[in-house]
Amino acid sequence: MGVDAAQKELALYGGTPARTRPDPPMFPGGMEIGEEERQAVLDVLESKNLFRYYGVTDRPSKVAQFEQAFARHMGAKYALGVTSGTAALHTGLVALGIGPGDEVIVPAYTFIASAAAVIAANAIPIIAEVDDSLTLDPADVERKITPYTKAIMPVHMRGAPCDMDAIMALARRRNLLVIEDVAQSDGGSYKGKRLGTFGDVGCFSLQYHKIITSGEGGVVLTDDKRLYDRARMFHDSAGAWRRGEQSTVEPFTGGTNYRMSEITGALALAQLGKLEDLLARMRRNKRIIREGIADLAQIQLRRLHDPEGDTGICLIFFVENGERAKLVAEALRAERVSAGSMYDEGVPDWHIYRHWTHILHKRTATPTGCPFTCPFYKGKAEYSEDMCPRTLELLGRAVHLNVSPLLTEQDCEETVAAIRKVAEALL
Ligand SMILES: Cc1ncc(COP(=O)(O)O)c(C=O)c1O
């Protein structure tokens, strides 16, 4: 094969890969861990103050500093640092007063933690379809509302905002609470307003895979002092009488320990300082790739409710069917682009409701089967593997590409060349 012919031939079939180097690992904030984080952690260690509420000296808490900076950054009044995104969701749900007898509508495409947190709060997740934005379909949410529905949980999946106008209008019309799951979209926005500030509470994750990270961690965001106080009380079983904290709510029992440590707070604060730069780089890279393939009629890009507010972490497109999606992803990987198909019957992916087997079978930790069998619950939640066919159909023919902030302009141009080559040969 000549050089020209080898460049045109798919790498899958022996040609030269379009990319001259592979994608870097997709840990946006994690790959930026550097001097700032090192110094922040060492500072805490040197201070010997490892706990947010007291220590050997009176120096200000790193967690509190992070919370204030996070709330300011996102444009909300209160932020509460917790141990994980799941803890943030659990805490947010309890703060909203959601519990036995209540239903919460969650999308069929989200990490299992979104639904599991509802069950942890002793409420019932009701699973609704996503649309071609791969976020909650407001029309299906409306169909799934029952007399027991208390809240909607829009999840800003894979970096992109939900249709917040439609969801908030629906919530107001039907008198429902809104808890946003922003775990995969730290810093994203919708029509100029940050994600996590539309609903009654917004819940974030700082787990290692997320845009900014402290390894593990999470944040509950709200404008409502009462909800903040309830969240604070639940995340700390002694939250009712911590020094220096004024509460507006009656103490209640049932709290946990989801308190953020000072080391995590210091790390998270350092990472927050890098958020805008990460977003700018991912958005720039995604723009180059999108523009480079805009004329390819064979490729139907995922619909974005606000392209400006999309965090840019990935590019998703749909092809004609699942078999083609797998082949396209395989061909792209051979070109050294970190692509994947999104739904494979055989591979249990915890982001797709069909694989939430223990939820679908209502298998709980104790034989009583609560909350599904709870006498306070008067509804009839039923689950089946096929209950959200539109979600399965869309995910089945979707192809996913990571868009790392570490891609150079050349990497992006080579990625465009890879997609064009694969589209021409296979689509
Ligand atoms: C959409 C979504 N919600 C919730 C979570 C839970 O976050 P964590 O792993 O920090 O508990 C994740 C993280 O994987 C997620 O992707």
The ligand as an ORCA input file, in Angstrom:
! r2SCAN-3c Opt
* xyz 0 1
  C     -24.995     11.255     37.095
  C     -24.326     10.856     38.372
  N     -24.982     11.000     39.527
  C     -24.419     10.687     40.701
  C     -23.137     10.192     40.768
  C     -22.581      9.784     42.088
  O     -21.448     10.486     42.438
  P     -20.368      9.830     43.450
  O     -19.644      8.763     42.710
  O     -19.497     10.984     43.811
  O     -21.138      9.316     44.593
  C     -22.398     10.045     39.603
  C     -20.985      9.594     39.659
  O     -20.497      8.683     39.182
  C     -23.005     10.367     38.361
  O     -22.357     10.212     37.207
*
